[in-house]
């Protein structure tokens, strides 16, 4: 995999390791991600979706030249809702 999605993947791994599904119930992170997604915190669900979108965008030829903003997305998700100046990142929206 390309290095562009690495920040998201690292954040997802960290989130899974801190989740109750792994810590309290003793399941494997991969098991929690595949079979128990409803038990994961919102942060992990958001990171899972962002990782999927990043991997999908790698197949989009337009994104290959422009690049992705995986690092910015990962840090924004970690900060949580309500942080930052607005709800829409710069360059998106109208």
PDB file with one MODEL, atoms N, CA, C and O in Angstrom:
MODEL        1
ATOM      1  N   UNK A   1       0.848  -1.175   0.000  1.00  0.00           N
ATOM      2  CA  UNK A   1       0.000   0.000   0.000  1.00  0.00           C
ATOM      3  C   UNK A   1       0.893   1.238   0.000  1.00  0.00           C
ATOM      4  O   UNK A   1       2.003   1.232   0.532  1.00  0.00           O
ATOM      5  N   UNK A   2       0.383   2.271  -0.600  1.00  0.00           N
ATOM      6  CA  UNK A   2       1.098   3.527  -0.678  1.00  0.00           C
ATOM      7  C   UNK A   2       1.196   4.165   0.708  1.00  0.00           C
ATOM      8  O   UNK A   2       0.455   3.813   1.626  1.00  0.00           O
ATOM      9  N   UNK A   3       2.110   5.092   0.835  1.00  0.00           N
ATOM     10  CA  UNK A   3       2.297   5.769   2.114  1.00  0.00           C
ATOM     11  C   UNK A   3       1.224   6.820   2.382  1.00  0.00           C
ATOM     12  O   UNK A   3       1.155   7.354   3.489  1.00  0.00           O
ATOM     13  N   UNK A   4       0.388   7.127   1.395  1.00  0.00           N
ATOM     14  CA  UNK A   4      -0.592   8.188   1.584  1.00  0.00           C
ATOM     15  C   UNK A   4      -1.660   7.828   2.608  1.00  0.00           C
ATOM     16  O   UNK A   4      -2.184   8.715   3.282  1.00  0.00           O
ATOM     17  N   UNK A   5      -1.988   6.570   2.738  1.00  0.00           N
ATOM     18  CA  UNK A   5      -3.033   6.154   3.687  1.00  0.00           C
ATOM     19  C   UNK A   5      -2.448   5.702   5.029  1.00  0.00           C
ATOM     20  O   UNK A   5      -3.200   5.342   5.934  1.00  0.00           O
ATOM     21  N   UNK A   6      -1.151   5.715   5.168  1.00  0.00           N
ATOM     22  CA  UNK A   6      -0.517   5.233   6.400  1.00  0.00           C
ATOM     23  C   UNK A   6      -0.966   5.979   7.655  1.00  0.00           C
ATOM     24  O   UNK A   6      -1.199   5.331   8.675  1.00  0.00           O
ATOM     25  N   UNK A   7      -1.102   7.323   7.634  1.00  0.00           N
ATOM     26  CA  UNK A   7      -1.555   8.002   8.866  1.00  0.00           C
ATOM     27  C   UNK A   7      -2.942   7.540   9.310  1.00  0.00           C
ATOM     28  O   UNK A   7      -3.194   7.380  10.504  1.00  0.00           O
ATOM     29  N   UNK A   8      -3.827   7.329   8.358  1.00  0.00           N
ATOM     30  CA  UNK A   8      -5.169   6.850   8.696  1.00  0.00           C
ATOM     31  C   UNK A   8      -5.128   5.432   9.244  1.00  0.00           C
ATOM     32  O   UNK A   8      -5.798   5.119  10.227  1.00  0.00           O
ATOM     33  N   UNK A   9      -4.349   4.589   8.613  1.00  0.00           N
ATOM     34  CA  UNK A   9      -4.245   3.203   9.049  1.00  0.00           C
ATOM     35  C   UNK A   9      -3.646   3.117  10.449  1.00  0.00           C
ATOM     36  O   UNK A   9      -4.102   2.320  11.270  1.00  0.00           O
ATOM     37  N   UNK A  10      -2.633   3.926  10.726  1.00  0.00           N
ATOM     38  CA  UNK A  10      -2.016   3.939  12.052  1.00  0.00           C
ATOM     39  C   UNK A  10      -3.011   4.429  13.112  1.00  0.00           C
ATOM     40  O   UNK A  10      -3.080   3.881  14.212  1.00  0.00           O
ATOM     41  N   UNK A  11      -3.775   5.462  12.767  1.00  0.00           N
ATOM     42  CA  UNK A  11      -4.773   5.982  13.706  1.00  0.00           C
ATOM     43  C   UNK A  11      -5.874   4.952  13.960  1.00  0.00           C
ATOM     44  O   UNK A  11      -6.357   4.824  15.085  1.00  0.00           O
ATOM     45  N   UNK A  12      -6.272   4.218  12.917  1.00  0.00           N
ATOM     46  CA  UNK A  12      -7.287   3.176  13.075  1.00  0.00           C
ATOM     47  C   UNK A  12      -6.767   2.058  13.975  1.00  0.00           C
ATOM     48  O   UNK A  12      -7.495   1.585  14.849  1.00  0.00           O
ATOM     49  N   UNK A  13      -5.539   1.634  13.780  1.00  0.00           N
ATOM     50  CA  UNK A  13      -4.953   0.587  14.627  1.00  0.00           C
ATOM     51  C   UNK A  13      -4.912   1.024  16.087  1.00  0.00           C
ATOM     52  O   UNK A  13      -5.260   0.259  16.987  1.00  0.00           O
ATOM     53  N   UNK A  14      -4.483   2.260  16.308  1.00  0.00           N
ATOM     54  CA  UNK A  14      -4.401   2.792  17.669  1.00  0.00           C
ATOM     55  C   UNK A  14      -5.788   2.844  18.316  1.00  0.00           C
ATOM     56  O   UNK A  14      -5.951   2.497  19.486  1.00  0.00           O
ATOM     57  N   UNK A  15      -6.770   3.275  17.549  1.00  0.00           N
ATOM     58  CA  UNK A  15      -8.139   3.365  18.062  1.00  0.00           C
ATOM     59  C   UNK A  15      -8.689   1.984  18.399  1.00  0.00           C
ATOM     60  O   UNK A  15      -9.334   1.805  19.433  1.00  0.00           O
ATOM     61  N   UNK A  16      -8.439   1.012  17.533  1.00  0.00           N
ATOM     62  CA  UNK A  16      -8.911  -0.352  17.786  1.00  0.00           C
ATOM     63  C   UNK A  16      -8.279  -0.930  19.050  1.00  0.00           C
ATOM     64  O   UNK A  16      -8.952  -1.601  19.833  1.00  0.00           O
ATOM     65  N   UNK A  17      -7.003  -0.674  19.245  1.00  0.00           N
ATOM     66  CA  UNK A  17      -6.317  -1.205  20.426  1.00  0.00           C
ATOM     67  C   UNK A  17      -6.822  -0.596  21.724  1.00  0.00           C
ATOM     68  O   UNK A  17      -6.708  -1.214  22.782  1.00  0.00           O
ATOM     69  N   UNK A  18      -7.385   0.620  21.655  1.00  0.00           N
ATOM     70  CA  UNK A  18      -7.928   1.283  22.841  1.00  0.00           C
ATOM     71  C   UNK A  18      -9.405   0.997  23.053  1.00  0.00           C
ATOM     72  O   UNK A  18      -9.957   1.369  24.089  1.00  0.00           O
ATOM     73  N   UNK A  19     -10.058   0.347  22.100  1.00  0.00           N
ATOM     74  CA  UNK A  19     -11.510   0.136  22.181  1.00  0.00           C
ATOM     75  C   UNK A  19     -11.861  -0.925  23.230  1.00  0.00           C
ATOM     76  O   UNK A  19     -11.037  -1.773  23.573  1.00  0.00           O
ATOM     77  N   UNK A  20     -13.080  -0.861  23.724  1.00  0.00           N
ATOM     78  CA  UNK A  20     -13.568  -1.834  24.709  1.00  0.00           C
ATOM     79  C   UNK A  20     -13.628  -3.239  24.118  1.00  0.00           C
ATOM     80  O   UNK A  20     -13.450  -4.229  24.828  1.00  0.00           O
ATOM     81  N   UNK A  21     -13.876  -3.313  22.831  1.00  0.00           N
ATOM     82  CA  UNK A  21     -13.965  -4.611  22.162  1.00  0.00           C
ATOM     83  C   UNK A  21     -12.666  -5.401  22.322  1.00  0.00           C
ATOM     84  O   UNK A  21     -12.693  -6.621  22.482  1.00  0.00           O
ATOM     85  N   UNK A  22     -11.535  -4.707  22.278  1.00  0.00           N
ATOM     86  CA  UNK A  22     -10.234  -5.362  22.417  1.00  0.00           C
ATOM     87  C   UNK A  22      -9.823  -5.431  23.884  1.00  0.00           C
ATOM     88  O   UNK A  22      -9.415  -6.484  24.374  1.00  0.00           O
ATOM     89  N   UNK A  23      -9.934  -4.303  24.578  1.00  0.00           N
ATOM     90  CA  UNK A  23      -9.429  -4.214  25.951  1.00  0.00           C
ATOM     91  C   UNK A  23     -10.261  -5.042  26.928  1.00  0.00           C
ATOM     92  O   UNK A  23      -9.713  -5.876  27.649  1.00  0.00           O
ATOM     93  N   UNK A  24     -11.552  -4.827  26.961  1.00  0.00           N
ATOM     94  CA  UNK A  24     -12.401  -5.481  27.959  1.00  0.00           C
ATOM     95  C   UNK A  24     -12.874  -6.869  27.540  1.00  0.00           C
ATOM     96  O   UNK A  24     -12.983  -7.769  28.373  1.00  0.00           O
ATOM     97  N   UNK A  25     -13.154  -7.040  26.252  1.00  0.00           N
ATOM     98  CA  UNK A  25     -13.714  -8.311  25.804  1.00  0.00           C
ATOM     99  C   UNK A  25     -12.653  -9.264  25.265  1.00  0.00           C
ATOM    100  O   UNK A  25     -12.959 -10.420  24.972  1.00  0.00           O
ATOM    101  N   UNK A  26     -11.413  -8.802  25.128  1.00  0.00           N
ATOM    102  CA  UNK A  26     -10.302  -9.667  24.757  1.00  0.00           C
ATOM    103  C   UNK A  26     -10.315 -10.188  23.325  1.00  0.00           C
ATOM    104  O   UNK A  26      -9.703 -11.216  23.035  1.00  0.00           O
ATOM    105  N   UNK A  27     -10.996  -9.499  22.440  1.00  0.00           N
ATOM    106  CA  UNK A  27     -11.031  -9.934  21.044  1.00  0.00           C
ATOM    107  C   UNK A  27      -9.837  -9.383  20.280  1.00  0.00           C
ATOM    108  O   UNK A  27      -9.178  -8.441  20.719  1.00  0.00           O
ATOM    109  N   UNK A  28      -9.576  -9.980  19.146  1.00  0.00           N
ATOM    110  CA  UNK A  28      -8.537  -9.473  18.259  1.00  0.00           C
ATOM    111  C   UNK A  28      -9.042  -8.213  17.570  1.00  0.00           C
ATOM    112  O   UNK A  28     -10.236  -8.107  17.289  1.00  0.00           O
ATOM    113  N   UNK A  29      -8.148  -7.244  17.287  1.00  0.00           N
ATOM    114  CA  UNK A  29      -8.589  -6.037  16.579  1.00  0.00           C
ATOM    115  C   UNK A  29      -9.237  -6.344  15.236  1.00  0.00           C
ATOM    116  O   UNK A  29     -10.207  -5.691  14.852  1.00  0.00           O
ATOM    117  N   UNK A  30      -8.710  -7.328  14.521  1.00  0.00           N
ATOM    118  CA  UNK A  30      -9.290  -7.685  13.220  1.00  0.00           C
ATOM    119  C   UNK A  30     -10.697  -8.249  13.385  1.00  0.00           C
ATOM    120  O   UNK A  30     -11.567  -8.006  12.550  1.00  0.00           O
ATOM    121  N   UNK A  31     -10.918  -8.996  14.451  1.00  0.00           N
ATOM    122  CA  UNK A  31     -12.241  -9.547  14.726  1.00  0.00           C
ATOM    123  C   UNK A  31     -13.232  -8.431  15.046  1.00  0.00           C
ATOM    124  O   UNK A  31     -14.373  -8.456  14.586  1.00  0.00           O
ATOM    125  N   UNK A  32     -12.791  -7.456  15.835  1.00  0.00           N
ATOM    126  CA  UNK A  32     -13.657  -6.322  16.164  1.00  0.00           C
ATOM    127  C   UNK A  32     -13.996  -5.517  14.918  1.00  0.00           C
ATOM    128  O   UNK A  32     -15.127  -5.057  14.758  1.00  0.00           O
ATOM    129  N   UNK A  33     -13.029  -5.349  14.046  1.00  0.00           N
ATOM    130  CA  UNK A  33     -13.231  -4.558  12.836  1.00  0.00           C
ATOM    131  C   UNK A  33     -14.174  -5.237  11.860  1.00  0.00           C
ATOM    132  O   UNK A  33     -14.957  -4.564  11.188  1.00  0.00           O
ATOM    133  N   UNK A  34     -14.113  -6.551  11.772  1.00  0.00           N
ATOM    134  CA  UNK A  34     -14.928  -7.275  10.795  1.00  0.00           C
ATOM    135  C   UNK A  34     -16.300  -7.665  11.327  1.00  0.00           C
ATOM    136  O   UNK A  34     -17.297  -7.552  10.615  1.00  0.00           O
ATOM    137  N   UNK A  35     -16.358  -8.121  12.564  1.00  0.00           N
ATOM    138  CA  UNK A  35     -17.592  -8.725  13.068  1.00  0.00           C
ATOM    139  C   UNK A  35     -18.330  -7.909  14.125  1.00  0.00           C
ATOM    140  O   UNK A  35     -19.515  -8.142  14.363  1.00  0.00           O
ATOM    141  N   UNK A  36     -17.655  -6.965  14.757  1.00  0.00           N
ATOM    142  CA  UNK A  36     -18.271  -6.232  15.867  1.00  0.00           C
ATOM    143  C   UNK A  36     -18.154  -4.721  15.672  1.00  0.00           C
ATOM    144  O   UNK A  36     -17.848  -3.993  16.616  1.00  0.00           O
ATOM    145  N   UNK A  37     -18.395  -4.256  14.458  1.00  0.00           N
ATOM    146  CA  UNK A  37     -18.249  -2.832  14.183  1.00  0.00           C
ATOM    147  C   UNK A  37     -19.272  -1.982  14.948  1.00  0.00           C
ATOM    148  O   UNK A  37     -19.016  -0.813  15.236  1.00  0.00           O
ATOM    149  N   UNK A  38     -20.411  -2.560  15.271  1.00  0.00           N
ATOM    150  CA  UNK A  38     -21.418  -1.799  16.009  1.00  0.00           C
ATOM    151  C   UNK A  38     -20.982  -1.507  17.442  1.00  0.00           C
ATOM    152  O   UNK A  38     -21.529  -0.603  18.074  1.00  0.00           O
ATOM    153  N   UNK A  39     -20.019  -2.243  17.965  1.00  0.00           N
ATOM    154  CA  UNK A  39     -19.528  -2.038  19.334  1.00  0.00           C
ATOM    155  C   UNK A  39     -18.367  -1.047  19.400  1.00  0.00           C
ATOM    156  O   UNK A  39     -17.948  -0.662  20.491  1.00  0.00           O
ATOM    157  N   UNK A  40     -17.849  -0.633  18.252  1.00  0.00           N
ATOM    158  CA  UNK A  40     -16.704   0.268  18.227  1.00  0.00           C
ATOM    159  C   UNK A  40     -17.131   1.702  18.505  1.00  0.00           C
ATOM    160  O   UNK A  40     -18.261   2.084  18.198  1.00  0.00           O
ATOM    161  N   UNK A  41     -16.227   2.507  19.089  1.00  0.00           N
ATOM    162  CA  UNK A  41     -16.557   3.925  19.304  1.00  0.00           C
ATOM    163  C   UNK A  41     -16.674   4.664  17.965  1.00  0.00           C
ATOM    164  O   UNK A  41     -16.182   4.184  16.943  1.00  0.00           O
ATOM    165  N   UNK A  42     -17.315   5.810  17.976  1.00  0.00           N
ATOM    166  CA  UNK A  42     -17.532   6.604  16.764  1.00  0.00           C
ATOM    167  C   UNK A  42     -16.218   6.964  16.091  1.00  0.00           C
ATOM    168  O   UNK A  42     -16.139   6.983  14.862  1.00  0.00           O
ATOM    169  N   UNK A  43     -15.180   7.251  16.881  1.00  0.00           N
ATOM    170  CA  UNK A  43     -13.870   7.611  16.314  1.00  0.00           C
ATOM    171  C   UNK A  43     -13.348   6.485  15.427  1.00  0.00           C
ATOM    172  O   UNK A  43     -12.862   6.738  14.325  1.00  0.00           O
ATOM    173  N   UNK A  44     -13.446   5.253  15.900  1.00  0.00           N
ATOM    174  CA  UNK A  44     -12.961   4.109  15.122  1.00  0.00           C
ATOM    175  C   UNK A  44     -13.799   3.902  13.865  1.00  0.00           C
ATOM    176  O   UNK A  44     -13.270   3.559  12.808  1.00  0.00           O
ATOM    177  N   UNK A  45     -15.104   4.109  13.984  1.00  0.00           N
ATOM    178  CA  UNK A  45     -15.965   3.973  12.807  1.00  0.00           C
ATOM    179  C   UNK A  45     -15.610   5.018  11.755  1.00  0.00           C
ATOM    180  O   UNK A  45     -15.581   4.715  10.562  1.00  0.00           O
ATOM    181  N   UNK A  46     -15.340   6.243  12.192  1.00  0.00           N
ATOM    182  CA  UNK A  46     -14.975   7.309  11.268  1.00  0.00           C
ATOM    183  C   UNK A  46     -13.630   7.028  10.612  1.00  0.00           C
ATOM    184  O   UNK A  46     -13.455   7.257   9.415  1.00  0.00           O
ATOM    185  N   UNK A  47     -12.686   6.534  11.396  1.00  0.00           N
ATOM    186  CA  UNK A  47     -11.372   6.204  10.843  1.00  0.00           C
ATOM    187  C   UNK A  47     -11.459   5.030   9.873  1.00  0.00           C
ATOM    188  O   UNK A  47     -10.737   4.994   8.876  1.00  0.00           O
ATOM    189  N   UNK A  48     -12.324   4.087  10.154  1.00  0.00           N
ATOM    190  CA  UNK A  48     -12.517   2.950   9.256  1.00  0.00           C
ATOM    191  C   UNK A  48     -13.045   3.427   7.906  1.00  0.00           C
ATOM    192  O   UNK A  48     -12.567   3.008   6.851  1.00  0.00           O
ATOM    193  N   UNK A  49     -14.036   4.308   7.959  1.00  0.00           N
ATOM    194  CA  UNK A  49     -14.609   4.839   6.720  1.00  0.00           C
ATOM    195  C   UNK A  49     -13.583   5.681   5.967  1.00  0.00           C
ATOM    196  O   UNK A  49     -13.484   5.582   4.744  1.00  0.00           O
ATOM    197  N   UNK A  50     -12.821   6.506   6.679  1.00  0.00           N
ATOM    198  CA  UNK A  50     -11.818   7.349   6.036  1.00  0.00           C
ATOM    199  C   UNK A  50     -10.708   6.507   5.394  1.00  0.00           C
ATOM    200  O   UNK A  50     -10.209   6.850   4.322  1.00  0.00           O
ATOM    201  N   UNK A  51     -10.325   5.409   6.048  1.00  0.00           N
ATOM    202  CA  UNK A  51      -9.324   4.512   5.481  1.00  0.00           C
ATOM    203  C   UNK A  51      -9.844   3.862   4.209  1.00  0.00           C
ATOM    204  O   UNK A  51      -9.120   3.748   3.220  1.00  0.00           O
ATOM    205  N   UNK A  52     -11.092   3.441   4.239  1.00  0.00           N
ATOM    206  CA  UNK A  52     -11.706   2.865   3.051  1.00  0.00           C
ATOM    207  C   UNK A  52     -11.728   3.873   1.905  1.00  0.00           C
ATOM    208  O   UNK A  52     -11.390   3.536   0.770  1.00  0.00           O
ATOM    209  N   UNK A  53     -12.126   5.108   2.202  1.00  0.00           N
ATOM    210  CA  UNK A  53     -12.188   6.149   1.174  1.00  0.00           C
ATOM    211  C   UNK A  53     -10.800   6.445   0.621  1.00  0.00           C
ATOM    212  O   UNK A  53     -10.647   6.666  -0.581  1.00  0.00           O
ATOM    213  N   UNK A  54      -9.797   6.453   1.478  1.00  0.00           N
ATOM    214  CA  UNK A  54      -8.429   6.707   1.035  1.00  0.00           C
ATOM    215  C   UNK A  54      -7.961   5.618   0.074  1.00  0.00           C
ATOM    216  O   UNK A  54      -7.390   5.907  -0.977  1.00  0.00           O
ATOM    217  N   UNK A  55      -8.209   4.376   0.443  1.00  0.00           N
ATOM    218  CA  UNK A  55      -7.810   3.266  -0.433  1.00  0.00           C
ATOM    219  C   UNK A  55      -8.569   3.324  -1.753  1.00  0.00           C
ATOM    220  O   UNK A  55      -7.997   3.059  -2.810  1.00  0.00           O
ATOM    221  N   UNK A  56      -9.838   3.664  -1.698  1.00  0.00           N
ATOM    222  CA  UNK A  56     -10.634   3.761  -2.917  1.00  0.00           C
ATOM    223  C   UNK A  56     -10.140   4.897  -3.803  1.00  0.00           C
ATOM    224  O   UNK A  56     -10.093   4.761  -5.026  1.00  0.00           O
ATOM    225  N   UNK A  57      -9.772   6.017  -3.185  1.00  0.00           N
ATOM    226  CA  UNK A  57      -9.281   7.155  -3.956  1.00  0.00           C
ATOM    227  C   UNK A  57      -7.944   6.869  -4.628  1.00  0.00           C
ATOM    228  O   UNK A  57      -7.580   7.525  -5.604  1.00  0.00           O
ATOM    229  N   UNK A  58      -7.218   5.894  -4.106  1.00  0.00           N
ATOM    230  CA  UNK A  58      -5.945   5.543  -4.741  1.00  0.00           C
ATOM    231  C   UNK A  58      -6.182   4.946  -6.126  1.00  0.00           C
ATOM    232  O   UNK A  58      -5.297   4.991  -6.981  1.00  0.00           O
ATOM    233  N   UNK A  59      -7.362   4.392  -6.349  1.00  0.00           N
ATOM    234  CA  UNK A  59      -7.697   3.836  -7.651  1.00  0.00           C
ATOM    235  C   UNK A  59      -8.222   4.900  -8.613  1.00  0.00           C
ATOM    236  O   UNK A  59      -8.276   4.670  -9.821  1.00  0.00           O
ATOM    237  N   UNK A  60      -8.604   6.048  -8.090  1.00  0.00           N
ATOM    238  CA  UNK A  60      -9.116   7.140  -8.913  1.00  0.00           C
ATOM    239  C   UNK A  60      -7.928   7.847  -9.561  1.00  0.00           C
ATOM    240  O   UNK A  60      -7.069   8.391  -8.867  1.00  0.00           O
ATOM    241  N   UNK A  61      -7.885   7.838 -10.863  1.00  0.00           N
ATOM    242  CA  UNK A  61      -6.743   8.403 -11.580  1.00  0.00           C
ATOM    243  C   UNK A  61      -6.565   9.895 -11.306  1.00  0.00           C
ATOM    244  O   UNK A  61      -5.436  10.385 -11.306  1.00  0.00           O
ATOM    245  N   UNK A  62      -7.647  10.619 -11.075  1.00  0.00           N
ATOM    246  CA  UNK A  62      -7.519  12.051 -10.780  1.00  0.00           C
ATOM    247  C   UNK A  62      -6.803  12.278  -9.464  1.00  0.00           C
ATOM    248  O   UNK A  62      -6.010  13.211  -9.340  1.00  0.00           O
ATOM    249  N   UNK A  63      -7.075  11.429  -8.475  1.00  0.00           N
ATOM    250  CA  UNK A  63      -6.454  11.578  -7.158  1.00  0.00           C
ATOM    251  C   UNK A  63      -4.987  11.173  -7.169  1.00  0.00           C
ATOM    252  O   UNK A  63      -4.211  11.638  -6.334  1.00  0.00           O
ATOM    253  N   UNK A  64      -4.604  10.323  -8.090  1.00  0.00           N
ATOM    254  CA  UNK A  64      -3.200   9.906  -8.153  1.00  0.00           C
ATOM    255  C   UNK A  64      -2.288  11.086  -8.412  1.00  0.00           C
ATOM    256  O   UNK A  64      -1.169  11.134  -7.901  1.00  0.00           O
ATOM    257  N   UNK A  65      -2.756  12.037  -9.201  1.00  0.00           N
ATOM    258  CA  UNK A  65      -1.929  13.195  -9.513  1.00  0.00           C
ATOM    259  C   UNK A  65      -2.049  14.277  -8.448  1.00  0.00           C
ATOM    260  O   UNK A  65      -1.065  14.938  -8.114  1.00  0.00           O
ATOM    261  N   UNK A  66      -3.238  14.454  -7.922  1.00  0.00           N
ATOM    262  CA  UNK A  66      -3.468  15.492  -6.917  1.00  0.00           C
ATOM    263  C   UNK A  66      -3.019  15.068  -5.527  1.00  0.00           C
ATOM    264  O   UNK A  66      -2.619  15.908  -4.720  1.00  0.00           O
ATOM    265  N   UNK A  67      -3.080  13.795  -5.246  1.00  0.00           N
ATOM    266  CA  UNK A  67      -2.740  13.293  -3.918  1.00  0.00           C
ATOM    267  C   UNK A  67      -3.945  13.317  -2.999  1.00  0.00           C
ATOM    268  O   UNK A  67      -4.981  13.894  -3.328  1.00  0.00           O
ATOM    269  N   UNK A  68      -3.800  12.688  -1.854  1.00  0.00           N
ATOM    270  CA  UNK A  68      -4.876  12.655  -0.871  1.00  0.00           C
ATOM    271  C   UNK A  68      -4.454  13.449   0.345  1.00  0.00           C
ATOM    272  O   UNK A  68      -3.285  13.810   0.480  1.00  0.00           O
ATOM    273  N   UNK A  69      -5.379  13.719   1.215  1.00  0.00           N
ATOM    274  CA  UNK A  69      -5.075  14.449   2.442  1.00  0.00           C
ATOM    275  C   UNK A  69      -5.317  13.550   3.644  1.00  0.00           C
ATOM    276  O   UNK A  69      -5.967  13.961   4.606  1.00  0.00           O
ATOM    277  N   UNK A  70      -4.802  12.332   3.599  1.00  0.00           N
ATOM    278  CA  UNK A  70      -5.042  11.350   4.660  1.00  0.00           C
ATOM    279  C   UNK A  70      -4.526  11.820   6.011  1.00  0.00           C
ATOM    280  O   UNK A  70      -5.174  11.589   7.032  1.00  0.00           O
ATOM    281  N   UNK A  71      -3.379  12.471   6.033  1.00  0.00           N
ATOM    282  CA  UNK A  71      -2.834  12.959   7.298  1.00  0.00           C
ATOM    283  C   UNK A  71      -3.728  13.999   7.939  1.00  0.00           C
ATOM    284  O   UNK A  71      -3.926  13.989   9.154  1.00  0.00           O
ATOM    285  N   UNK A  72      -4.268  14.893   7.133  1.00  0.00           N
ATOM    286  CA  UNK A  72      -5.160  15.931   7.642  1.00  0.00           C
ATOM    287  C   UNK A  72      -6.461  15.325   8.140  1.00  0.00           C
ATOM    288  O   UNK A  72      -6.993  15.752   9.165  1.00  0.00           O
ATOM    289  N   UNK A  73      -6.975  14.338   7.428  1.00  0.00           N
ATOM    290  CA  UNK A  73      -8.221  13.690   7.836  1.00  0.00           C
ATOM    291  C   UNK A  73      -8.025  12.944   9.148  1.00  0.00           C
ATOM    292  O   UNK A  73      -8.874  13.019  10.036  1.00  0.00           O
ATOM    293  N   UNK A  74      -6.915  12.225   9.280  1.00  0.00           N
ATOM    294  CA  UNK A  74      -6.645  11.466  10.507  1.00  0.00           C
ATOM    295  C   UNK A  74      -6.532  12.392  11.716  1.00  0.00           C
ATOM    296  O   UNK A  74      -7.083  12.094  12.775  1.00  0.00           O
ATOM    297  N   UNK A  75      -5.827  13.503  11.568  1.00  0.00           N
ATOM    298  CA  UNK A  75      -5.677  14.412  12.702  1.00  0.00           C
ATOM    299  C   UNK A  75      -7.001  15.088  13.047  1.00  0.00           C
ATOM    300  O   UNK A  75      -7.281  15.347  14.218  1.00  0.00           O
ATOM    301  N   UNK A  76      -7.812  15.374  12.035  1.00  0.00           N
ATOM    302  CA  UNK A  76      -9.110  16.006  12.289  1.00  0.00           C
ATOM    303  C   UNK A  76     -10.045  15.052  13.032  1.00  0.00           C
ATOM    304  O   UNK A  76     -10.775  15.475  13.928  1.00  0.00           O
ATOM    305  N   UNK A  77     -10.027  13.777  12.668  1.00  0.00           N
ATOM    306  CA  UNK A  77     -10.871  12.791  13.340  1.00  0.00           C
ATOM    307  C   UNK A  77     -10.404  12.590  14.778  1.00  0.00           C
ATOM    308  O   UNK A  77     -11.226  12.445  15.683  1.00  0.00           O
ATOM    309  N   UNK A  78      -9.089  12.581  14.993  1.00  0.00           N
ATOM    310  CA  UNK A  78      -8.563  12.415  16.351  1.00  0.00           C
ATOM    311  C   UNK A  78      -8.953  13.576  17.257  1.00  0.00           C
ATOM    312  O   UNK A  78      -9.204  13.386  18.447  1.00  0.00           O
ATOM    313  N   UNK A  79      -9.005  14.801  16.680  1.00  0.00           N
ATOM    314  CA  UNK A  79      -9.350  15.975  17.472  1.00  0.00           C
ATOM    315  C   UNK A  79     -10.781  15.917  17.963  1.00  0.00           C
ATOM    316  O   UNK A  79     -11.099  16.422  19.040  1.00  0.00           O
ATOM    317  N   UNK A  80     -11.646  15.300  17.170  1.00  0.00           N
ATOM    318  CA  UNK A  80     -13.035  15.156  17.577  1.00  0.00           C
ATOM    319  C   UNK A  80     -13.908  16.251  17.016  1.00  0.00           C
ATOM    320  O   UNK A  80     -13.416  17.207  16.415  1.00  0.00           O
ATOM    321  N   UNK A  81     -15.211  16.111  17.212  1.00  0.00           N
ATOM    322  CA  UNK A  81     -16.160  17.089  16.678  1.00  0.00           C
ATOM    323  C   UNK A  81     -16.074  18.411  17.432  1.00  0.00           C
ATOM    324  O   UNK A  81     -15.753  18.457  18.620  1.00  0.00           O
ATOM    325  N   UNK A  82     -16.370  19.476  16.709  1.00  0.00           N
ATOM    326  CA  UNK A  82     -16.385  20.784  17.349  1.00  0.00           C
ATOM    327  C   UNK A  82     -15.030  21.447  17.410  1.00  0.00           C
ATOM    328  O   UNK A  82     -14.940  22.604  17.820  1.00  0.00           O
ATOM    329  N   UNK A  83     -13.971  20.761  17.019  1.00  0.00           N
ATOM    330  CA  UNK A  83     -12.661  21.381  17.036  1.00  0.00           C
ATOM    331  C   UNK A  83     -12.402  22.000  15.686  1.00  0.00           C
ATOM    332  O   UNK A  83     -13.002  21.597  14.690  1.00  0.00           O
ATOM    333  N   UNK A  84     -11.536  22.951  15.642  1.00  0.00           N
ATOM    334  CA  UNK A  84     -11.232  23.610  14.379  1.00  0.00           C
ATOM    335  C   UNK A  84     -12.121  24.826  14.187  1.00  0.00           C
ATOM    336  O   UNK A  84     -12.920  25.186  15.052  1.00  0.00           O
ATOM    337  N   UNK A  85     -11.956  25.452  13.014  1.00  0.00           N
ATOM    338  CA  UNK A  85     -12.674  26.689  12.762  1.00  0.00           C
ATOM    339  C   UNK A  85     -14.053  26.467  12.185  1.00  0.00           C
ATOM    340  O   UNK A  85     -14.934  27.308  12.366  1.00  0.00           O
ATOM    341  N   UNK A  86     -14.270  25.345  11.485  1.00  0.00           N
ATOM    342  CA  UNK A  86     -15.572  25.120  10.883  1.00  0.00           C
ATOM    343  C   UNK A  86     -15.798  23.640  10.675  1.00  0.00           C
ATOM    344  O   UNK A  86     -14.897  22.823  10.865  1.00  0.00           O
ATOM    345  N   UNK A  87     -16.994  23.313  10.289  1.00  0.00           N
ATOM    346  CA  UNK A  87     -17.297  21.912  10.107  1.00  0.00           C
ATOM    347  C   UNK A  87     -16.871  21.384   8.761  1.00  0.00           C
ATOM    348  O   UNK A  87     -16.761  20.171   8.583  1.00  0.00           O
ATOM    349  N   UNK A  88     -16.625  22.276   7.791  1.00  0.00           N
ATOM    350  CA  UNK A  88     -16.213  21.859   6.459  1.00  0.00           C
ATOM    351  C   UNK A  88     -14.747  22.203   6.279  1.00  0.00           C
ATOM    352  O   UNK A  88     -14.371  23.363   6.445  1.00  0.00           O
ATOM    353  N   UNK A  89     -13.890  21.213   5.939  1.00  0.00           N
ATOM    354  CA  UNK A  89     -12.471  21.509   5.733  1.00  0.00           C
ATOM    355  C   UNK A  89     -12.284  22.473   4.586  1.00  0.00           C
ATOM    356  O   UNK A  89     -13.144  22.576   3.712  1.00  0.00           O
ATOM    357  N   UNK A  90     -11.164  23.184   4.578  1.00  0.00           N
ATOM    358  CA  UNK A  90     -10.868  24.128   3.515  1.00  0.00           C
ATOM    359  C   UNK A  90     -10.826  23.435   2.184  1.00  0.00           C
ATOM    360  O   UNK A  90     -10.334  22.312   2.072  1.00  0.00           O
ATOM    361  N   UNK A  91     -11.338  24.094   1.178  1.00  0.00           N
ATOM    362  CA  UNK A  91     -11.308  23.561  -0.165  1.00  0.00           C
ATOM    363  C   UNK A  91     -12.488  22.673  -0.481  1.00  0.00           C
ATOM    364  O   UNK A  91     -12.640  22.248  -1.627  1.00  0.00           O
ATOM    365  N   UNK A  92     -13.322  22.378   0.486  1.00  0.00           N
ATOM    366  CA  UNK A  92     -14.502  21.556   0.260  1.00  0.00           C
ATOM    367  C   UNK A  92     -15.733  22.384   0.558  1.00  0.00           C
ATOM    368  O   UNK A  92     -15.706  23.254   1.428  1.00  0.00           O
ATOM    369  N   UNK A  93     -16.780  22.126  -0.138  1.00  0.00           N
ATOM    370  CA  UNK A  93     -18.009  22.864   0.083  1.00  0.00           C
ATOM    371  C   UNK A  93     -18.076  24.086  -0.803  1.00  0.00           C
ATOM    372  O   UNK A  93     -17.159  24.355  -1.579  1.00  0.00           O
ATOM    373  N   UNK A  94     -19.157  24.819  -0.687  1.00  0.00           N
ATOM    374  CA  UNK A  94     -19.285  26.006  -1.531  1.00  0.00           C
ATOM    375  C   UNK A  94     -19.615  27.229  -0.719  1.00  0.00           C
ATOM    376  O   UNK A  94     -19.758  28.318  -1.273  1.00  0.00           O
TER     377      UNK A  94
ENDMDL
END
